[in-house]
Amino acid sequence: MARICEICGKGTVSGNKVSHAKNHTRRTWKPNLKTIKTEIDGSTFTLKICARCLKSDFITRKVKVPKSSS
Protein backbone atom coordinates (compact mmCIF):
# COMPACT_ATOMS: atom_id res chain seq x y z
CA MET A 1 0.00 0.00 0.00
CA ALA A 2 1.04 3.59 -0.55
CA ARG A 3 2.44 5.73 2.24
CA ILE A 4 -0.58 8.04 2.37
CA CYS A 5 -2.69 9.16 5.32
CA GLU A 6 -6.25 7.94 4.77
CA ILE A 7 -7.71 11.02 6.49
CA CYS A 8 -5.83 14.07 5.18
CA GLY A 9 -4.02 12.56 2.17
CA LYS A 10 -0.53 13.50 3.36
CA GLY A 11 2.07 11.51 1.43
CA THR A 12 5.74 11.25 0.57
CA VAL A 13 7.40 14.45 -0.67
CA SER A 14 10.74 14.79 -2.38
CA GLY A 15 13.39 17.46 -2.49
CA ASN A 16 17.11 18.04 -2.22
CA LYS A 17 19.52 17.26 0.60
CA VAL A 18 21.97 20.18 0.63
CA SER A 19 25.39 19.67 2.22
CA HIS A 20 27.59 22.36 3.72
CA ALA A 21 29.47 22.45 0.38
CA LYS A 22 26.12 23.13 -1.36
CA ASN A 23 26.03 19.71 -3.07
CA HIS A 24 22.45 18.79 -4.00
CA THR A 25 21.29 15.18 -3.70
CA ARG A 26 17.70 13.98 -4.13
CA ARG A 27 15.95 12.66 -1.02
CA THR A 28 12.43 11.94 0.29
CA TRP A 29 10.49 12.81 3.42
CA LYS A 30 7.97 10.21 4.55
CA PRO A 31 4.92 10.97 6.72
CA ASN A 32 4.73 9.67 10.29
CA LEU A 33 2.03 7.04 9.71
CA LYS A 34 0.46 4.92 12.44
CA THR A 35 -1.73 1.86 11.88
CA ILE A 36 -4.71 2.01 14.23
CA LYS A 37 -7.96 0.15 14.70
CA THR A 38 -11.06 2.30 14.95
CA GLU A 39 -14.79 1.77 15.07
CA ILE A 40 -16.94 3.59 12.52
CA ASP A 41 -20.72 3.01 12.51
CA GLY A 42 -20.33 -0.21 14.50
CA SER A 43 -17.72 -1.73 12.17
CA THR A 44 -14.03 -2.11 13.03
CA PHE A 45 -11.54 -0.78 10.49
CA THR A 46 -7.74 -0.66 10.35
CA LEU A 47 -6.55 2.71 9.05
CA LYS A 48 -3.13 4.18 8.29
CA ILE A 49 -3.26 7.76 9.54
CA CYS A 50 -0.57 10.33 10.26
CA ALA A 51 0.34 11.25 13.83
CA ARG A 52 -1.03 14.76 13.32
CA CYS A 53 -4.54 13.45 12.54
CA LEU A 54 -4.36 11.04 15.48
CA LYS A 55 -3.31 13.87 17.80
CA SER A 56 -6.08 16.15 16.47
CA ASP A 57 -8.77 13.57 17.39
CA PHE A 58 -10.12 13.21 13.85
CA ILE A 59 -10.30 9.47 14.61
CA THR A 60 -10.51 7.87 18.03
CA ARG A 61 -8.45 4.75 18.65
CA LYS A 62 -10.38 1.61 19.54
CA VAL A 63 -9.35 0.58 23.04
CA LYS A 64 -9.15 -3.09 23.96
CA VAL A 65 -11.20 -3.84 27.07
CA PRO A 66 -10.08 -6.97 28.93
CA LYS A 67 -12.79 -9.51 29.63
CA SER A 68 -13.72 -9.66 33.28
CA SER A 69 -13.40 -13.08 34.87
CA SER A 70 -16.47 -13.39 37.08
Secondary structure, DSSP 4 states (H G I P E B T S, - for coil): --S--TTT----EEEEEE-TT--EEEEEE---EEEEEEEETTEEEEEEEEHHHHHTTSSPPPPP-PPP--
